[in-house]
Amino acid sequence: MVLNSEQKIELFDCHVHPDFSLDASGTIEEYCEKALQIGLKGICFTSHYDIDPGRKEIDAFMRVKGRITPLSQETVEIYLEEIEKAKSEYESSGLKVKTGLEIDYSPHIEKQLREDLLKLKLDYVLGAVHCLEHIAITSSEEAYFYFERKSAEKLCEEYYTNLLSGIKSGLFNAVAHLDGFKKYALDYYGEKLLETERKWIEPVLREIKNNQIGIELNTGWFRKGKRRFFPDEHILKLANEAGIKLAALGSDAHRVDELGLGLIDAANYIDENKLQFEPFLT
């Protein structure tokens, strides 16, 4: 795959997981080389930052030089230093390289997240809700432990209540995969999930606008062979009508060969539907 250089929207992949994330593979250098190969204008690395004490033994790690290492200020600084090195190395090639993190938000860790983020020099912070009641609802290995105990109504209530708190926190530049819980929940609950969700969308969009943060157009579902976006078309339409701008395109790549996947489709969708797009990273 080589991206179209005549694309109206600059193709900058703003959601990329190098091998510092436990569930990802590929070094920062390998991703940068791939970005040049396929014609990306820029790449932002957004390794997972998960500090929920209830999942400390599962998530609170980074892979550093091939070794799984407890998450700490030091390990994150090593990650950021590698990105800064890549910034310098690839500047002459015209590739823009940015530092970022994808924060797994829960209200009970907001204070700690705020303290941690103040210590870090980041170009971009993505906010996401991956876990409810310490269960990863975006994981195929865990999601059904939650779904089997909860109704569609309760799932939406808990997910969007947490997301609203994250939006109000002001910790993020953009919301990652706004309705990402649908990754497995949509197949489990069916269409009633969409009906249940509708009452939550308006207050979520209102808070996004009030807090002047962006929405990511995430193509992560393309990795699963599904040509649809997070958020879905209904939410994108409502967001546009509310005057909310999309702030980034993100493939959510976890492997080098996934870099840029679906970004042309996303850019074309923005053009064809006249969605407002104001990239946070340039």
Long-range contacts (C-beta under 8 A, 24 or more apart in sequence): 1-38, 1-260, 1-261, 2-37, 2-38, 2-39, 3-38, 3-39, 3-40, 3-260, 3-263, 3-264, 4-39, 4-264, 5-39, 7-264, 7-267, 8-267, 8-271, 9-249, 9-267, 9-270, 9-271, 9-277, 10-41, 10-42, 10-279, 10-282, 11-39, 11-40, 11-41, 11-249, 11-260, 11-263, 11-264, 11-267, 12-40, 12-41, 12-42, 12-43, 12-44, 12-96, 12-248, 12-249, 12-279, 12-281, 12-282, 13-40, 13-42, 13-43, 13-44, 13-249, 13-250, 13-251, 13-253, 13-259, 13-260, 13-263, 14-42, 14-44, 14-46, 14-98, 14-100, 14-124, 14-126, 14-174, 14-216, 14-248, 14-249, 14-250, 14-279, 14-280, 14-281, 15-44, 15-46, 15-102, 15-126, 15-176, 15-216, 15-218, 15-220, 15-248, 15-250, 15-251, 15-252, 15-253, 16-43, 16-44, 16-45, 16-46, 16-250, 16-251, 16-252, 16-253, 16-259, 17-45, 17-46, 17-47, 17-48, 17-102, 17-252, 17-253, 17-254, 18-45, 18-47, 19-63, 20-45, 20-47, 20-62, 20-63, 20-64, 20-79, 21-47, 21-48, 21-62, 21-63, 21-254, 22-48, 22-59, 22-61, 22-62, 22-63, 22-68, 23-48, 23-254, 24-253, 24-254, 24-255, 25-254, 25-255, 25-256, 26-255, 26-256, 28-82, 28-83, 28-86, 29-86, 29-89, 30-256, 31-253, 31-256, 31-259, 32-86, 32-89, 32-90, 32-95, 32-97, 34-256, 34-257, 34-259, 34-260, 35-95, 35-259, 35-260, 36-90, 36-93, 36-95, 38-259, 38-260, 40-95, 40-259, 40-260, 41-94, 41-95, 41-96, 42-95, 42-96, 42-97, 42-98, 42-281, 42-282, 43-95, 43-96, 43-97, 43-98, 43-259, 44-97, 44-98, 44-99, 44-100, 44-123, 44-124, 44-248, 44-281, 45-79, 45-83, 45-97, 45-98, 45-99, 45-100, 46-100, 46-101, 46-102, 46-124, 46-126, 46-176, 46-250, 47-79, 47-101, 47-102, 48-101, 48-102, 48-104, 49-76, 49-101, 49-102, 49-103, 49-104, 49-116, 50-104, 50-130, 51-104, 51-109, 51-112, 51-113, 51-116, 52-104, 52-106, 52-108, 52-109, 52-131, 52-134, 53-109, 54-134, 55-131, 55-134, 55-136, 59-104, 73-116, 73-119, 76-101, 76-120, 77-120, 80-120, 80-121, 80-122, 96-281, 96-282, 98-123, 98-124, 98-281, 99-123, 99-124, 100-124, 100-125, 100-126, 101-125, 101-126, 102-126, 102-127, 102-128, 102-176, 103-127, 103-128, 103-171, 103-172, 104-128, 104-129, 104-130, 104-131, 105-129, 105-162, 105-163, 105-165, 105-166, 105-169, 105-171, 105-172, 106-131, 106-162, 107-162, 107-165, 107-166, 110-165, 110-166, 110-169, 110-171, 113-169, 113-171, 114-169, 114-171, 117-171, 123-281, 124-173, 124-174, 124-248, 124-280, 124-281, 125-171, 125-172, 125-173, 125-174, 126-172, 126-173, 126-174, 126-175, 126-176, 126-216, 126-250, 127-166, 127-167, 127-169, 127-171, 127-172, 127-174, 127-175, 127-176, 127-213, 128-175, 128-176, 128-177, 128-180, 129-159, 129-162, 129-163, 129-166, 129-180, 129-181, 130-180, 132-158, 132-159, 132-162, 133-158, 137-181, 137-184, 137-185, 138-180, 138-181, 138-183, 138-184, 140-184, 143-183, 143-184, 143-185, 143-188, 144-184, 144-188, 147-184, 147-185, 147-188, 147-189, 152-185, 152-189, 152-192, 152-193, 152-196, 153-196, 155-181, 155-185, 155-189, 155-193, 155-196, 156-193, 156-196, 156-197, 156-200, 157-200, 160-197, 160-200, 160-203, 160-204, 163-204, 164-203, 164-204, 164-207, 167-204, 167-207, 167-208, 167-211, 167-213, 168-207, 168-211, 170-211, 170-213, 172-213, 173-213, 173-214, 173-247, 173-280, 174-213, 174-214, 174-215, 174-216, 174-247, 174-248, 174-280, 175-208, 175-213, 175-214, 175-215, 175-216, 176-216, 176-218, 176-250, 176-252, 177-216, 177-218, 177-220, 177-230, 177-231, 177-252, 178-204, 178-215, 178-216, 178-230, 178-231, 178-235, 179-230, 179-231, 179-232, 179-235, 180-218, 180-220, 180-230, 182-230, 182-232, 183-220, 183-221, 183-224, 183-230, 194-234, 201-234, 201-235, 201-238, 202-238, 205-235, 205-238, 205-239, 205-242, 205-244, 206-242, 208-239, 208-244, 209-242, 209-243, 209-244, 213-247, 214-244, 214-245, 214-246, 214-247, 214-248, 214-278, 214-280, 215-239, 215-244, 215-245, 215-246, 215-247, 216-246, 216-247, 216-248, 216-249, 216-250, 217-246, 217-248, 217-249, 217-250, 217-266, 217-269, 217-270, 218-250, 218-251, 218-252, 219-249, 219-250, 219-251, 219-252, 219-261, 219-262, 219-263, 219-265, 219-266, 220-250, 220-251, 220-252, 221-262, 222-251, 222-261, 222-262, 222-265, 223-251, 223-252, 223-253, 223-254, 223-258, 223-261, 227-262, 227-265, 229-262, 229-266, 229-269, 236-273, 236-275, 237-273, 240-273, 240-274, 240-275, 240-276, 243-276, 244-276, 245-276, 245-277, 245-278, 246-270, 246-275, 246-276, 246-277, 246-278, 247-278, 247-279, 247-280, 248-279, 248-280, 248-281
